[in-house]
């Protein structure tokens, strides 16, 4: 598959392709080499960024979806309090995205192997995922 076909397959808009071409020459420095790893990296970026449309993580989680975070599995009362209830287009309760970030990404709520460096109150929201891959943490 040609590079152009790969970029189109992952939904990269033409306007973003220039940034990709500038970035790709640095990928080998991070172990992203060869067509398979490059395709996997691009696919992950596409998923995380909603096909390169969102550069900031969305935390509009439903109560049920919050179970993907360990803290909300341990504390379903917080999921009920912070999570979106109802259909995403017309929720009866909107998600409290700032509270979700501050709870899910606080180092105090994560095991030591999954800490993000978020040690101050508000760090979870301040350092939500950004960029194509939505890197999270301080």
C-alpha positions in Angstrom: 0.0 0.0 0.0 1.4 3.4 -0.9 1.8 6.0 1.8 -0.9 8.2 0.2 -3.4 5.2 0.2 -2.5 4.5 3.9 -3.1 8.2 4.8 -6.5 8.1 3.1 -7.4 4.8 4.7 -7.0 6.2 8.2 -9.0 9.3 7.2 -6.2 11.9 7.4 -7.4 15.1 5.9 -5.2 16.6 3.2 -4.5 19.6 5.4 -3.0 17.3 8.1 -0.9 15.3 5.7 1.8 18.0 5.7 2.3 17.7 9.4 2.5 14.0 9.1 5.2 14.2 6.5 7.2 16.5 8.8 6.7 14.2 11.7 7.3 10.8 10.0 11.1 11.4 9.6 11.3 11.2 13.5 9.3 8.0 14.0 12.3 5.6 13.8 13.8 7.4 16.8 10.8 6.0 18.7 10.7 2.5 17.3 8.1 3.2 14.6 9.8 1.6 11.6 8.5 -0.2 8.6 5.1 -0.3 6.9 3.4 -2.4 9.6 4.4 -0.4 12.6 3.7 2.8 10.7 0.3 1.6 9.7 -0.5 0.6 13.3 0.7 3.9 14.6 -1.4 5.9 12.1 -4.4 3.8 12.9 -4.0 4.4 16.6 -3.6 8.1 16.0 -6.7 8.1 13.8 -8.8 6.4 16.5 -7.6 8.6 19.3 -8.2 11.8 17.4 -11.5 10.9 15.7 -9.9 10.6 12.3 -7.6 13.6 13.0 -10.4 15.9 13.8 -9.9 16.3 17.6 -6.6 17.3 19.2 -8.0 17.3 22.8 -9.4 14.3 24.5 -13.2 14.1 25.0 -14.4 12.9 28.3 -18.1 12.9 27.7 -18.4 9.4 29.1 -21.7 7.7 30.0 -22.0 6.1 33.5 -21.4 2.7 31.9 -18.4 3.7 29.9 -16.7 5.1 33.0 -16.1 1.5 34.0 -13.1 1.5 31.7 -11.3 3.3 34.5 -10.4 1.3 37.6 -11.4 4.1 40.0 -14.9 4.2 38.7 -15.2 0.4 38.9 -14.2 0.7 42.5 -16.5 3.7 43.1 -19.6 3.3 41.0 -21.2 6.1 43.0 -18.7 8.5 41.4 -19.6 7.1 38.0 -23.3 7.9 38.7 -22.4 11.3 39.9 -20.1 12.3 37.1 -21.1 10.3 34.1 -23.5 11.2 31.4 -27.0 9.7 31.6 -29.2 9.3 28.6 -28.4 9.4 24.9 -25.3 11.3 24.0 -27.3 13.6 21.7 -29.9 14.5 24.4 -28.6 13.5 27.8 -30.7 13.9 30.8 -27.4 14.5 32.8 -24.3 15.8 31.0 -21.0 14.3 31.9 -18.9 16.4 34.3 -15.8 16.1 32.2 -13.5 18.1 34.6 -14.5 15.9 37.5 -14.0 12.7 35.4 -10.5 13.8 34.4 -9.5 14.9 37.9 -10.7 11.6 39.3 -9.5 9.2 36.6 -6.1 10.8 36.1 -5.1 11.7 39.6 -2.1 9.7 40.7 -3.7 9.1 44.1 -6.3 7.0 42.3 -3.9 5.0 40.1 -1.6 2.1 41.0 2.1 2.9 41.0 2.7 1.3 37.6 0.2 3.6 35.9 0.8 7.0 37.4 0.8 10.1 35.2 2.7 12.6 37.3 -0.6 14.3 38.2 0.1 15.1 41.8 -1.7 18.5 42.3 -5.4 19.1 42.6 -6.8 19.8 39.1 -3.9 18.2 37.2 -6.2 15.5 35.7 -8.1 18.2 33.9 -5.1 20.4 33.2 -3.2 17.6 31.5 -6.0 15.7 29.7 -4.9 14.0 26.5 -3.8 16.1 23.6 -2.4 15.7 20.1 -3.1 12.9 17.7 -2.4 10.2 20.2 -3.9 12.1 23.2 -0.9 11.8 25.5 -2.2 12.2 29.0 -0.5 13.4 32.2 1.9 16.0 33.5 
